[in-house]
Amino acid sequence: MGTKGKVAIVGAGMTRFMRRAQETPKELAFEAVRAALDSAQMTLGDIDCVIHGTAPDAFDGIHMKGEYLLDGSGGWQKPYMRGYVGGGTGVFAPIQGWYHIASGMFETALVVCEEKMSSCQPHPQGAFLTIFDNMTERPLKPNLLWIFALEMNRYMHTYGIKLEDIARVSVKNKNNALHHPAAQLGKEITLNEVLNSEVLAWPVHREMVSPTSDGACAVILASQKRAKKITPKPVWITGVGWNLDTSYWTNRDLAYPQYVENAARMAYKMAGIREPKKEIHIAEPYDPFAYKELHHLEGLLLADKGQAPQLTADGVTARTGNLPVCPSGGLLGVGNPIAAAGLMKVCELFWQLRGEAGARQVPGKPHTGVAQAWGDLMQVGTVITVKN
Amino acid sequence: MHLKGTAISKQDLDSGKVLFTRGDPHAHYTWDTGIGIGRYLEGLRKGKIFGTHCKKCNRTVIPPRAFCELCFSSNIEWRHLKDTGVINTFSICYVSWDAQRVQTPYLPAVIEIDGASKGHGILHLLDEVDPKLIRIGMKVKAVWKRPEERTGAITDIQYFKPY
């Protein structure tokens, strides 16, 4: 892949995730950045460049959000950029931070992702209409649930997957989130409660959907030379990958995310990972809907096609299983402030690999992890692999 | 971990404890339909569904496009497709585009259009069918608006129904 330098994560921080925050987007970003800097015992003066990630401007109703969020992101008089691939942004932003440093241009990079969805009234769902094709789809008044429901139904049909197979993901992640201090929706919930929850868009039930959220996350990246001076426990970024499929989503195989596989293969090749099922200890795949965790485990080559539900049923993906998946509680449990939710997964790997995840710590001293986000019009996969 | 972030409730806002301001951006646009979609919509106005065929990729796609995004060539042929197809996937949706609950569900589906390459469909709606009886693989046919009502829009097809 021809990359120059090694890059480590040396600090991480986040705000609470909540349905509606009193703080402005700038203030949320500030709190996440402040927490990340404090965790690494660094000041803004130690930061060479800043990467900001946030999802569509339509949620906030603030145009040019990158510029608006500059101050809260700590980007004042620094090389600063906003990166964007919809829901995939939260893992895309640290990838951009990675190549800022791997290129040799910078020694340190601050990556901050923020989302405040509550500003959009009466419900941020209305803003999602604008992601559909303006000429061939928007006149049909689609909502975001449609494409998830359509993809989930195709996935279930193709592999003969039952609703309870998918509902188990909600049970696992919402219970995991009980132990995450920033979580919005951690709760004890049973399989029957998920299956008996309101049908929003068959086959999607209410308890299979992540909430709308406000929140922010930040990580600090450093070159090999600097990382070792900042912390005795750097977490190394070993591979990065990203890939987009065609925007004509109704022409794609909805049962399998080939673009996630492409992104994963790119990251695994760079990391020297040949057998991801054996070599990955923790996975944080993107789980805005329960079936997406399963879809993405398959795309990440951590389960064979159509087999991720069995791993879940067998307890393999539980926090105490052989391959803990979303030990954070995921988007289903911690919440889904879109770009921040993806970066939350990278934060989780950082804390898990340093043994700092508290009550949700995965047993067995994990050494490797993969985080993945997904988005745009169901077409982008963004993947990062890490090791301690 | 010391976490920041202040969750607020509807009561905090209603009581005036937490202040907010309002904005209502009125942004209006006109979108030129271009070469590919322009001809597609022109076809719909005439009650015909067109796709495009890329000879190099041997792929017939819908919605049609002025260039093949796979081989990145504009060497395409226009093809008149049928107004029938097969349900690739569907949903029974009780929520409107702006998150309001509805009694009569929307029935969105991806419909693979007959004459297009396998797996190539469009987003549209189903109707004149009991939602419980909808199945993946079901054959459906377009129900068109009357010719004088058509405007050259995807909604010139009212919906698809089983046949």
Interface residues (C-beta under 8 A of the other chain):
Chain A: M14 T15 R16 F17 M18 R19 R20 A21 Q22 E23 L28 E31 R34 A35 G61 P122 H123 Q125 G126 L129 F132 D133 N134 M135 T136 E137 P139 L140 K141 P142 N143 L145 W146 A149 L150 E151 N153 R154 H157 P181 A182 E198 V199 L200 A201 W202 P203 V204 D214 G215 T246 Y248 T250 N251 R252 D253 L254 G358
Chain B: M1 H2 L3 K4 G5 T6 A7 I8 S9 D12 V18 G23 P25 W31 T33 I37 Y40 L41 V61 I62 P63 R65 E69 N88 T89 F90 S91 I92 C93 Y94 V95 S96 W97 D98 A99 P105 Y106 P108 A109 V110 G119 H120 G121 I122 L123 H124 L125 P131 I136 A153 I154 T155
